Amino acid sequence: MLSQLKQASGMPESLVTGYILVVENQQYLREGTVQNLHRADYQAIGVETGAQALLQARSCKPDLMILELMLPDMSGMDVCRQVKQDQELQSMGIILTSRRNEEDAIIDGLNLGADDYIPKPFSSRVLLARVRAVINRSATRARQAITS
């Protein structure tokens, strides 16, 4: 996924650190998150609904999805479930976000295959640290798969 983005973007490889899909129904949060990711040298695009997220994920194959649980058309848990059941998408990292910070919601999301769960509100520094961690783990798994 990263190599496809680097080739398609024409950007120097050192500037492209991952392609991220931000799924957030609140416009100001979606746009702010995308801007923060751009400032950290990530390619990012934002969408509002679960249906848009699945369509964008299938067409662009992002490295990571930052996924709000409360979407207008479907649950973020449903989006996560569909991504993890899709053979072409299941290796994509997923970070769930929500104002719901009950233990059951966190455990349910992680059990569906999400890589992380960040309760709102969160700082951009925390988000960026977790994004780096998930992308680094994904890159390590990809390298191991290639050498195996």
DSSP file (Angstrom, degrees, kcal/mol; ACC not computed):
  #  RESIDUE AA STRUCTURE BP1 BP2  ACC     N-H-->O    O-->H-N    N-H-->O    O-->H-N    TCO  KAPPA ALPHA  PHI   PSI    X-CA   Y-CA   Z-CA
    1    1 A M     >        0   0    0      0, 0.0     4,-2.0     0, 0.0     5,-0.2   0.000 360.0 360.0 360.0 -46.2    0.0    0.0    0.0
    2    2 A L  H  >  +     0   0    0      1,-0.2     4,-2.6     2,-0.2     5,-0.2   0.919 360.0  50.1 -63.0 -42.8    2.7    2.5    0.9
    3    3 A S  H  > S+     0   0    0      1,-0.2     4,-2.3     2,-0.2    -1,-0.2   0.890 108.8  52.2 -65.5 -37.4    4.7    1.7   -2.2
    4    4 A Q  H  > S+     0   0    0      1,-0.2     4,-2.5     2,-0.2    -1,-0.2   0.917 111.5  47.4 -61.9 -42.5    1.6    2.2   -4.4
    5    5 A L  H  X S+     0   0    0     -4,-2.0     4,-2.7     2,-0.2     6,-0.3   0.915 110.7  51.3 -65.2 -43.1    1.0    5.6   -2.8
    6    6 A K  H  X S+     0   0    0     -4,-2.6     4,-1.2     1,-0.2     5,-0.3   0.910 113.9  44.1 -62.3 -42.1    4.6    6.6   -3.2
    7    7 A Q  H  < S+     0   0    0     -4,-2.3    -1,-0.2     1,-0.2    -2,-0.2   0.927 117.4  44.5 -67.3 -44.7    4.7    5.8   -6.9
    8    8 A A  H  < S+     0   0    0     -4,-2.5    -2,-0.2     1,-0.2    -1,-0.2   0.829 112.0  51.4 -71.3 -32.6    1.3    7.3   -7.6
    9    9 A S  H  < S-     0   0    0     -4,-2.7    -1,-0.2    -5,-0.2    -2,-0.2   0.780  90.7-141.0 -79.3 -25.4    1.9   10.6   -5.7
   10   10 A G     <  +     0   0    0     -4,-1.2    -3,-0.1     1,-0.3    -4,-0.1   0.534  57.0 135.7  75.2   4.3    5.2   11.5   -7.3
   11   11 A M        -     0   0    0     -5,-0.3    -1,-0.3    -6,-0.3    -2,-0.1  -0.528  68.2 -91.9 -82.9 152.0    6.3   12.6   -3.8
   12   12 A P    >>  -     0   0    0      0, 0.0     3,-1.9     0, 0.0     4,-0.8  -0.363  36.0-120.2 -59.4 142.9    9.7   11.7   -2.5
   13   13 A E  G >4 S+     0   0    0      1,-0.3     3,-0.7     2,-0.2    -2,-0.1   0.833 110.9  62.4 -57.1 -33.5    9.6    8.4   -0.5
   14   14 A S  G 34 S+     0   0    0      1,-0.2    -1,-0.3     3,-0.0    -3,-0.0   0.730 103.2  50.6 -66.9 -19.9   10.9   10.2    2.6
   15   15 A L  G <4 S+     0   0    0     -3,-1.9     2,-0.7     1,-0.1    -1,-0.2   0.664  96.6  72.8 -91.8 -16.9    7.8   12.4    2.6
   16   16 A V    <<  +     0   0    0     -4,-0.8    26,-0.2    -3,-0.7     3,-0.1  -0.869  47.9 160.9-103.6 112.0    5.1    9.8    2.3
   17   17 A T        -     0   0    0     24,-1.3     2,-0.2    -2,-0.7    25,-0.2   0.471  64.3 -31.2-110.3  -4.4    4.8    7.8    5.6
   18   18 A G        -     0   0    0     23,-0.3    25,-2.2   -16,-0.1     2,-0.5  -0.742  51.7-111.8 159.8 153.8    1.3    6.3    5.1
   19   19 A Y  E     -a   43   0A   0     -2,-0.2    44,-2.2    23,-0.2    45,-1.5  -0.939  37.8-169.3-109.2 122.6   -2.1    6.8    3.5
   20   20 A I  E     -ab  44  64A   0     23,-2.8    25,-1.9    -2,-0.5     2,-0.6  -0.929  17.1-153.2-123.3 134.2   -4.8    7.3    6.0
   21   21 A L  E     -ab  45  65A   0     43,-2.7    45,-2.7    -2,-0.4     2,-0.6  -0.928  13.4-157.7-104.0 119.9   -8.6    7.3    5.7
   22   22 A V  E     -ab  46  66A   0     23,-3.0    25,-2.7    -2,-0.6     2,-0.7  -0.886   5.7-168.9-101.7 119.9  -10.3    9.4    8.4
   23   23 A V  E     +ab  47  67A   0     43,-3.4    45,-2.5    -2,-0.6     2,-0.3  -0.913  27.2 142.0-113.6 105.2  -14.0    8.4    8.9
   24   24 A E        -     0   0    0     23,-2.2     6,-0.1    -2,-0.7    47,-0.1  -0.983  41.8-154.1-148.6 128.1  -15.7   11.1   11.1
   25   25 A N  S    S+     0   0    0     -2,-0.3     2,-0.7    45,-0.3    23,-0.1   0.725  79.3  81.4 -79.2 -20.5  -19.2   12.4   10.9
   26   26 A Q  S  > S-     0   0    0      1,-0.2     4,-2.6     2,-0.0     3,-0.5  -0.778  72.4-151.1 -89.9 116.0  -18.3   15.8   12.5
   27   27 A Q  H  > S+     0   0    0     -2,-0.7     4,-3.0     1,-0.2     5,-0.3   0.867  91.5  51.9 -56.7 -44.6  -16.8   18.0    9.8
   28   28 A Y  H  > S+     0   0    0      1,-0.2     4,-1.9     2,-0.2    -1,-0.2   0.875 113.5  44.9 -65.1 -35.4  -14.6   20.1   12.1
   29   29 A L  H  > S+     0   0    0     -3,-0.5     4,-2.4     2,-0.2    -1,-0.2   0.903 114.3  49.3 -71.1 -41.7  -13.1   17.0   13.6
   30   30 A R  H  X S+     0   0    0     -4,-2.6     4,-2.4     2,-0.2    -2,-0.2   0.954 115.3  42.8 -61.6 -50.9  -12.6   15.3   10.3
   31   31 A E  H  X S+     0   0    0     -4,-3.0     4,-2.4     1,-0.2    -1,-0.2   0.895 114.5  50.7 -65.8 -40.1  -11.0   18.3    8.7
   32   32 A G  H  X S+     0   0    0     -4,-1.9     4,-2.3    -5,-0.3    -1,-0.2   0.901 111.2  48.2 -63.8 -41.0   -8.8   19.0   11.7
   33   33 A T  H  X S+     0   0    0     -4,-2.4     4,-2.3     2,-0.2    -2,-0.2   0.927 111.5  49.5 -65.5 -45.1   -7.6   15.4   11.9
   34   34 A V  H  X S+     0   0    0     -4,-2.4     4,-2.4     1,-0.2    -2,-0.2   0.917 111.7  49.6 -60.0 -43.4   -6.8   15.4    8.2
   35   35 A Q  H  X S+     0   0    0     -4,-2.4     4,-2.4     2,-0.2    -2,-0.2   0.913 110.1  50.1 -63.0 -43.2   -4.9   18.7    8.5
   36   36 A N  H  X S+     0   0    0     -4,-2.3     4,-1.1     1,-0.2    -1,-0.2   0.896 111.1  49.5 -62.8 -39.5   -2.9   17.3   11.5
   37   37 A L  H  <>S+     0   0    0     -4,-2.3     5,-2.7     2,-0.2     3,-0.3   0.901 109.4  51.5 -65.9 -40.8   -2.0   14.2    9.5
   38   38 A H  H ><5S+     0   0    0     -4,-2.4     3,-2.0     1,-0.2    -2,-0.2   0.918 106.8  53.7 -61.0 -43.2   -0.9   16.3    6.5
   39   39 A R  H 3<5S+     0   0    0     -4,-2.4    -1,-0.2     1,-0.3    -2,-0.2   0.794 106.5  53.2 -62.4 -26.8    1.4   18.4    8.8
   40   40 A A  T 3<5S-     0   0    0     -4,-1.1    -1,-0.3    -3,-0.3    -2,-0.2   0.211 125.7-103.6 -92.9  15.1    3.0   15.1   10.0
   41   41 A D  T < 5S+     0   0    0     -3,-2.0   -24,-1.3     1,-0.3     2,-0.4   0.729  77.4 134.5  71.3  25.8    3.7   14.1    6.4
   42   42 A Y      < -     0   0    0     -5,-2.7     2,-0.5   -26,-0.2    -1,-0.3  -0.814  57.2-127.0 -99.0 146.2    0.9   11.6    6.0
   43   43 A Q  E     +a   19   0A   0    -25,-2.2   -23,-2.8    -2,-0.4     2,-0.3  -0.797  43.3 171.8 -82.5 131.8   -1.4   11.5    3.0
   44   44 A A  E     -a   20   0A   0     -2,-0.5     2,-0.3   -25,-0.2   -23,-0.2  -0.998  23.5-173.3-147.8 148.4   -5.0   11.6    4.4
   45   45 A I  E     -a   21   0A   0    -25,-1.9   -23,-3.0    -2,-0.3     2,-0.4  -0.984  16.9-142.7-136.9 147.6   -8.5   11.9    3.1
   46   46 A G  E     -a   22   0A   0     -2,-0.3     2,-0.3   -25,-0.2   -23,-0.2  -0.898  15.7-179.8-116.2 143.7  -11.7   12.3    5.2
   47   47 A V  E     -a   23   0A   0    -25,-2.7   -23,-2.2    -2,-0.4    -2,-0.0  -0.921  21.2-144.8-134.1 162.3  -15.1   10.9    4.7
   48   48 A E  S    S+     0   0    0     -2,-0.3     2,-0.2   -25,-0.2    -1,-0.1   0.769  71.4  46.1 -99.9 -30.6  -18.4   11.2    6.6
   49   49 A T  S  > S-     0   0    0     22,-0.1     4,-1.9    23,-0.1     5,-0.1  -0.701  74.2-118.4-120.0 164.9  -20.2    7.9    6.4
   50   50 A G  H  > S+     0   0    0     -2,-0.2     4,-2.5     2,-0.2     5,-0.2   0.891 115.2  53.4 -64.8 -40.6  -19.6    4.2    6.7
   51   51 A A  H  > S+     0   0    0      1,-0.2     4,-2.2     2,-0.2    -1,-0.2   0.920 109.8  47.7 -62.0 -43.6  -20.7    3.6    3.1
   52   52 A Q  H  > S+     0   0    0      1,-0.2     4,-2.8     2,-0.2     5,-0.2   0.885 110.5  53.8 -63.0 -38.0  -18.2    6.3    1.9
   53   53 A A  H  X S+     0   0    0     -4,-1.9     4,-2.7     2,-0.2    -2,-0.2   0.932 109.9  45.5 -62.7 -46.6  -15.5    4.7    4.1
   54   54 A L  H  X S+     0   0    0     -4,-2.5     4,-2.2     2,-0.2    -1,-0.2   0.910 114.5  48.5 -65.5 -41.6  -16.0    1.2    2.6
   55   55 A L  H  X S+     0   0    0     -4,-2.2     4,-1.8    -5,-0.2    -2,-0.2   0.937 115.1  44.5 -61.9 -47.7  -16.1    2.6   -1.0
   56   56 A Q  H  X S+     0   0    0     -4,-2.8     4,-2.7     1,-0.2     5,-0.4   0.891 112.3  52.4 -65.4 -40.5  -12.9    4.6   -0.4
   57   57 A A  H  X S+     0   0    0     -4,-2.7     4,-2.0    -5,-0.2    -1,-0.2   0.909 110.8  47.3 -62.8 -41.8  -11.1    1.8    1.3
   58   58 A R  H  < S+     0   0    0     -4,-2.2    -1,-0.2    -5,-0.2    -2,-0.2   0.844 118.3  40.7 -70.1 -32.5  -11.9   -0.6   -1.5
   59   59 A S  H  < S+     0   0    0     -4,-1.8    -2,-0.2    -5,-0.2    -1,-0.2   0.836 129.2  25.4 -86.0 -31.9  -10.7    1.9   -4.2
   60   60 A C  H  < S-     0   0    0     -4,-2.7    -3,-0.2    -5,-0.2    -2,-0.2   0.608  84.4-144.6-110.2 -14.5   -7.6    3.3   -2.5
   61   61 A K     <  -     0   0    0     -4,-2.0    -4,-0.1    -5,-0.4   -42,-0.1   0.949  24.7-155.3  49.3  63.5   -6.5    0.6   -0.1
   62   62 A P        -     0   0    0      0, 0.0   -42,-0.2     0, 0.0     3,-0.1  -0.200  19.7-130.4 -65.6 161.2   -5.3    2.9    2.7
   63   63 A D  S    S+     0   0    0    -44,-2.2    30,-2.3     1,-0.2     2,-0.3   0.768  90.0  15.9 -78.0 -28.1   -2.7    1.8    5.2
   64   64 A L  E     -bc  20  93A   0    -45,-1.5   -43,-2.7    28,-0.2     2,-0.5  -0.999  60.5-154.8-150.2 143.3   -4.8    2.9    8.1
   65   65 A M  E     -bc  21  94A   0     28,-2.4    30,-2.8    -2,-0.3     2,-0.7  -0.990   6.7-157.1-119.6 126.3   -8.4    3.9    8.9
   66   66 A I  E     -bc  22  95A   0    -45,-2.7   -43,-3.4    -2,-0.5     2,-0.5  -0.926  27.9-167.9 -98.4 114.2   -9.2    6.2   11.8
   67   67 A L  E     -bc  23  96A   0     28,-3.0    30,-2.4    -2,-0.7     2,-0.2  -0.916  20.3-149.4-124.3 114.6  -12.8    5.2   12.4
   68   68 A E  E     - c   0  97A   0    -45,-2.5    30,-0.2    -2,-0.5     3,-0.1  -0.544  14.3-143.7 -72.1 141.2  -15.5    7.0   14.5
   69   69 A L  S    S+     0   0    0     28,-1.9     7,-3.0    -2,-0.2     2,-1.1   0.838  85.7  64.9 -77.9 -33.0  -18.0    4.5   16.0
   70   70 A M  B     +E   75   0B   0     27,-0.3   -45,-0.3     5,-0.2    -1,-0.2  -0.733  67.7 162.3 -99.0  91.0  -21.1    6.7   15.7
   71   71 A L        -     0   0    0     -2,-1.1   -22,-0.1     3,-0.7     5,-0.0  -0.720  46.0-119.0-106.6 157.7  -21.7    7.3   12.0
   72   72 A P  S    S+     0   0    0      0, 0.0   -23,-0.1     0, 0.0     3,-0.1   0.777 107.5  28.9 -69.2 -26.2  -24.9    8.6   10.4
   73   73 A D  S    S-     0   0    0      1,-0.3     2,-0.3     0, 0.0   -24,-0.1   0.698 128.5  -3.4-110.4 -22.7  -25.6    5.5    8.2
   74   74 A M  S    S-     0   0    0     -5,-0.0    -3,-0.7     0, 0.0    -1,-0.3  -0.977  79.6 -83.4-161.6 164.6  -24.0    2.6   10.1
   75   75 A S  B  >  -E   70   0B   0     -2,-0.3     4,-1.8    -5,-0.1     3,-0.3  -0.480  28.5-130.6 -74.5 143.6  -22.0    1.7   13.1
   76   76 A G  H  > S+     0   0    0     -7,-3.0     4,-2.8     1,-0.2     5,-0.2   0.817 111.7  61.4 -60.1 -29.7  -18.2    2.1   13.0
   77   77 A M  H  > S+     0   0    0     -8,-0.4     4,-2.6     2,-0.2    -1,-0.2   0.895 102.7  50.1 -63.0 -39.1  -18.2   -1.5   14.4
   78   78 A D  H  > S+     0   0    0     -3,-0.3     4,-2.4     2,-0.2    -2,-0.2   0.897 110.5  49.4 -65.5 -40.0  -20.0   -2.7   11.3
   79   79 A V  H  X S+     0   0    0     -4,-1.8     4,-2.5     2,-0.2    -2,-0.2   0.943 111.9  48.7 -62.2 -47.2  -17.5   -0.9    9.1
   80   80 A C  H  X S+     0   0    0     -4,-2.8     4,-2.5     1,-0.2    -2,-0.2   0.926 110.9  50.5 -58.0 -46.5  -14.6   -2.5   11.1
   81   81 A R  H  X S+     0   0    0     -4,-2.6     4,-1.2     1,-0.2    -1,-0.2   0.916 111.3  47.7 -58.8 -45.7  -16.3   -5.9   10.8
   82   82 A Q  H  X S+     0   0    0     -4,-2.4     4,-0.8     1,-0.2    -1,-0.2   0.893 112.0  49.9 -65.9 -39.4  -16.7   -5.6    7.0
   83   83 A V  H >< S+     0   0    0     -4,-2.5     3,-0.9     1,-0.2     6,-0.3   0.934 111.3  48.0 -63.2 -45.5  -13.1   -4.4    6.5
   84   84 A K  H 3< S+     0   0    0     -4,-2.5    -1,-0.2     1,-0.2    -2,-0.2   0.688 111.2  51.3 -73.1 -17.3  -11.7   -7.3    8.6
   85   85 A Q  H 3< S+     0   0    0     -4,-1.2     2,-0.6    -5,-0.2    -1,-0.2   0.566  90.9  90.4 -90.9 -10.9  -13.8   -9.8    6.7
   86   86 A D    XX  -     0   0    0     -3,-0.9     4,-2.4    -4,-0.8     3,-1.2  -0.778  69.8-149.7 -90.3 117.7  -12.6   -8.5    3.3
   87   87 A Q  T 34 S+     0   0    0     -2,-0.6     4,-0.2     1,-0.3    -1,-0.1   0.810  96.7  50.4 -58.6 -31.5   -9.5  -10.4    2.1
   88   88 A E  T 34 S+     0   0    0      1,-0.2    -1,-0.3     2,-0.1     3,-0.1   0.721 122.3  30.9 -78.7 -20.2   -8.2   -7.4    0.3
   89   89 A L  T X4 S+     0   0    0     -3,-1.2     3,-2.7    -6,-0.3    -2,-0.2   0.592  87.8  96.5-111.5 -15.1   -8.6   -5.0    3.2
   90   90 A Q  T 3< S+     0   0    0     -4,-2.4    -3,-0.1     1,-0.3    -2,-0.1   0.687  81.0  58.1 -60.5 -20.1   -8.1   -7.1    6.3
   91   91 A S  T 3  S+     0   0    0     -4,-0.2    -1,-0.3    -3,-0.1     2,-0.1   0.587  81.0 111.7 -83.5  -8.8   -4.5   -6.1    6.7
   92   92 A M  S <  S-     0   0    0     -3,-2.7   -28,-0.2    -9,-0.2     2,-0.1  -0.420  73.3-119.5 -64.0 134.1   -5.4   -2.4    6.9
   93   93 A G  E     -c   64   0A   0    -30,-2.3   -28,-2.4    -2,-0.1     2,-0.4  -0.465  28.0-160.1 -71.5 147.3   -4.8   -1.0   10.4
   94   94 A I  E     -c   65   0A   0     19,-0.2    21,-2.6   -30,-0.2    22,-1.3  -0.992  12.9-171.7-134.2 127.4   -7.8    0.5   12.2
   95   95 A I  E     -cd  66 116A   0    -30,-2.8   -28,-3.0    -2,-0.4     2,-0.3  -0.979  18.3-150.6-113.0 118.1   -7.9    2.9   15.1
   96   96 A L  E     -cd  67 117A   0     20,-2.5    22,-3.2    -2,-0.5     2,-0.3  -0.642  12.3-169.8 -86.6 145.0  -11.4    3.3   16.5
   97   97 A T  E     +cd  68 118A   0    -30,-2.4   -28,-1.9    -2,-0.3     2,-0.3  -0.982  17.0 142.4-132.0 147.5  -12.4    6.6   18.1
   98   98 A S  E     - d   0 119A   0     20,-1.3    22,-3.0    -2,-0.3   -30,-0.0  -0.954  56.6-122.2-172.8 156.0  -15.5    7.5   20.2
   99   99 A R  S    S+     0   0    0     -2,-0.3     2,-0.7    20,-0.2    -1,-0.1   0.665  93.0  94.8 -74.9 -17.9  -16.9    9.4   23.1
  100  100 A R        +     0   0    0      1,-0.1   -31,-0.1    -3,-0.1    20,-0.0  -0.652  46.1 165.5 -73.6 114.5  -17.9    6.0   24.4
  101  101 A N        +     0   0    0     -2,-0.7    -1,-0.1    18,-0.1     2,-0.1   0.053  22.7 135.4-122.0  26.8  -15.2    4.9   26.6
  102  102 A E     >  -     0   0    0      1,-0.1     4,-1.9     4,-0.0     3,-0.3  -0.463  64.7-119.6 -70.8 147.9  -16.9    2.1   28.4
  103  103 A E  H  > S+     0   0    0      1,-0.2     4,-2.7     2,-0.2     5,-0.2   0.873 111.2  56.0 -56.1 -41.2  -14.8   -1.0   28.8
  104  104 A D  H  > S+     0   0    0      1,-0.2     4,-2.8     2,-0.2    -1,-0.2   0.897 106.3  50.0 -62.0 -41.1  -17.2   -3.2   26.8
  105  105 A A  H  > S+     0   0    0     -3,-0.3     4,-2.2     2,-0.2    -1,-0.2   0.910 112.4  47.5 -64.0 -41.8  -17.1   -0.9   23.7
  106  106 A I  H  X S+     0   0    0     -4,-1.9     4,-2.3     2,-0.2    -2,-0.2   0.942 114.2  45.9 -64.3 -47.5  -13.3   -0.9   23.8
  107  107 A I  H  X S+     0   0    0     -4,-2.7     4,-2.6     1,-0.2    -2,-0.2   0.908 111.2  52.8 -63.6 -42.5  -13.1   -4.7   24.1
  108  108 A D  H  X S+     0   0    0     -4,-2.8     4,-1.3    -5,-0.2    -1,-0.2   0.924 110.6  47.7 -59.0 -44.9  -15.7   -5.2   21.4
  109  109 A G  H  <>S+     0   0    0     -4,-2.2     5,-2.0     1,-0.2     4,-0.4   0.913 113.5  46.2 -63.4 -43.9  -13.7   -3.0   19.0
  110  110 A L  H ><5S+     0   0    0     -4,-2.3     3,-1.1     1,-0.2    -1,-0.2   0.875 109.6  54.9 -67.5 -36.3  -10.4   -4.7   19.7
  111  111 A N  H 3<5S+     0   0    0     -4,-2.6    -1,-0.2     1,-0.2    -2,-0.2   0.779 101.6  59.1 -67.3 -25.9  -12.1   -8.2   19.4
  112  112 A L  T 3<5S-     0   0    0     -4,-1.3    -1,-0.2    -3,-0.2    -2,-0.2   0.627 131.1 -92.2 -75.8 -12.5  -13.3   -7.2   15.9
  113  113 A G  T < 5S+     0   0    0     -3,-1.1   -19,-0.2    -4,-0.4    -3,-0.2   0.448  73.2 150.4 116.5   2.0   -9.7   -6.6   14.8
  114  114 A A      < -     0   0    0     -5,-2.0    -1,-0.3     1,-0.1   -19,-0.2  -0.366  40.7-144.5 -63.2 147.5   -9.1   -3.0   15.5
  115  115 A D  S    S-     0   0    0    -21,-2.6     2,-0.3     1,-0.2   -20,-0.2   0.714  75.1  -1.3 -85.7 -23.3   -5.5   -2.2   16.3
  116  116 A D  E     -d   95   0A   0    -22,-1.3   -20,-2.5    -7,-0.1     2,-0.4  -0.976  55.7-145.9-160.3 165.0   -6.3    0.6   18.8
  117  117 A Y  E     -d   96   0A   0     -2,-0.3   -20,-0.2   -22,-0.2   -11,-0.0  -0.968  12.7-168.7-142.6 121.4   -9.2    2.5   20.5
  118  118 A I  E     -d   97   0A   0    -22,-3.2   -20,-1.3    -2,-0.4     2,-0.1  -0.942  15.4-142.1-116.8 113.4   -8.8    6.1   21.4
  119  119 A P  E     -d   98   0A   0      0, 0.0   -20,-0.2     0, 0.0   -18,-0.1  -0.480  39.5 -83.2 -69.9 142.6  -11.6    7.6   23.6
  120  120 A K  S    S+     0   0    0    -22,-3.0     2,-0.1    -2,-0.1     3,-0.0  -0.632 103.7  49.7 -87.5 151.2  -12.5   11.2   22.8
  121  121 A P  S    S+     0   0    0      0, 0.0     2,-0.3     0, 0.0    -1,-0.0   0.616  76.1 158.5 -77.9 154.7  -11.5   13.9   23.4
  122  122 A F        -     0   0    0     -2,-0.1     2,-0.2    -4,-0.1    -2,-0.1  -0.958  38.5-111.9-138.4 157.0   -7.8   13.2   22.5
  123  123 A S     >  -     0   0    0     -2,-0.3     4,-2.2     1,-0.1     5,-0.1  -0.511  24.5-120.7 -86.2 157.7   -4.9   15.4   21.7
  124  124 A S  H  > S+     0   0    0      1,-0.2     4,-2.7     2,-0.2     5,-0.2   0.835 113.9  58.3 -66.1 -31.0   -3.3   15.4   18.2
  125  125 A R  H  > S+     0   0    0      2,-0.2     4,-2.1     1,-0.2    -1,-0.2   0.911 107.2  46.3 -64.4 -42.0    0.0   14.3   19.7
  126  126 A V  H  > S+     0   0    0      2,-0.2     4,-2.2     1,-0.2     5,-0.2   0.936 113.4  49.4 -65.0 -45.9   -1.6   11.2   21.2
  127  127 A L  H  X S+     0   0    0     -4,-2.2     4,-2.6     1,-0.2    -2,-0.2   0.939 111.6  48.3 -58.5 -47.9   -3.3   10.4   17.9
  128  128 A L  H  X S+     0   0    0     -4,-2.7     4,-2.5     1,-0.2    -1,-0.2   0.875 110.2  52.0 -63.1 -37.7   -0.1   10.9   15.9
  129  129 A A  H  X S+     0   0    0     -4,-2.1     4,-2.0     2,-0.2    -1,-0.2   0.910 112.8  44.9 -64.2 -41.4    1.8    8.7   18.3
  130  130 A R  H  X S+     0   0    0     -4,-2.2     4,-2.4     2,-0.2    -2,-0.2   0.866 111.0  53.4 -72.2 -35.6   -0.8    5.9   17.9
  131  131 A V  H  X S+     0   0    0     -4,-2.6     4,-2.6    -5,-0.2     5,-0.3   0.946 110.1  48.2 -61.2 -48.1   -0.9    6.3   14.1
  132  132 A R  H  X S+     0   0    0     -4,-2.5     4,-2.7     1,-0.2     5,-0.2   0.918 111.4  50.8 -58.5 -43.8    2.9    5.9   13.9
  133  133 A A  H  X S+     0   0    0     -4,-2.0     4,-2.3     2,-0.2    -1,-0.2   0.922 112.4  44.9 -62.6 -45.0    2.7    2.8   16.2
  134  134 A V  H  X S+     0   0    0     -4,-2.4     4,-2.4     2,-0.2    -1,-0.2   0.922 115.1  47.3 -67.2 -43.4    0.0    1.1   14.1
  135  135 A I  H  X S+     0   0    0     -4,-2.6     4,-2.5     2,-0.2    -2,-0.2   0.901 112.2  50.5 -65.1 -40.2    1.7    1.9   10.8
  136  136 A N  H  X S+     0   0    0     -4,-2.7     4,-2.2    -5,-0.3    -2,-0.2   0.912 110.8  48.6 -64.2 -41.7    5.1    0.7   12.1
  137  137 A R  H  X S+     0   0    0     -4,-2.3     4,-2.4    -5,-0.2    -2,-0.2   0.912 111.9  49.8 -63.5 -41.3    3.5   -2.5   13.3
  138  138 A S  H  X S+     0   0    0     -4,-2.4     4,-2.3     1,-0.2    -2,-0.2   0.906 110.4  49.6 -63.6 -41.4    1.9   -3.0    9.9
  139  139 A A  H  X S+     0   0    0     -4,-2.5     4,-2.4     2,-0.2    -1,-0.2   0.887 110.3  51.0 -65.0 -38.4    5.1   -2.4    8.1
  140  140 A T  H  X S+     0   0    0     -4,-2.2     4,-2.4     2,-0.2    -2,-0.2   0.923 110.5  48.5 -63.9 -44.7    6.9   -4.9   10.3
  141  141 A R  H  X S+     0   0    0     -4,-2.4     4,-2.3     1,-0.2    -2,-0.2   0.901 111.3  50.8 -62.3 -40.1    4.3   -7.5    9.6
  142  142 A A  H  X S+     0   0    0     -4,-2.3     4,-1.9     2,-0.2    -2,-0.2   0.911 110.3  48.8 -64.9 -42.0    4.5   -6.8    5.9
  143  143 A R  H  X S+     0   0    0     -4,-2.4     4,-2.0     1,-0.2    -1,-0.2   0.911 111.6  49.8 -62.9 -42.0    8.3   -7.2    5.9
  144  144 A Q  H  X S+     0   0    0     -4,-2.4     4,-1.0     1,-0.2    -2,-0.2   0.886 109.2  51.8 -64.5 -38.6    8.0  -10.4    7.9
  145  145 A A  H  < S+     0   0    0     -4,-2.3    -1,-0.2     1,-0.2    -2,-0.2   0.877 109.8  49.8 -65.1 -37.5    5.5  -11.8    5.4
  146  146 A I  H  < S+     0   0    0     -4,-1.9    -2,-0.2     1,-0.2    -1,-0.2   0.891 113.6  44.5 -68.4 -40.3    7.8  -11.0    2.5
  147  147 A T  H  <        0   0    0     -4,-2.0    -1,-0.2     1,-0.2    -2,-0.2   0.581 360.0 360.0 -83.4  -9.6   10.8  -12.7    4.0
  148  148 A S     <        0   0    0     -4,-1.0    -1,-0.2    -3,-0.2    -2,-0.1   0.471 360.0 360.0 -81.7 360.0    8.9  -15.8    5.1
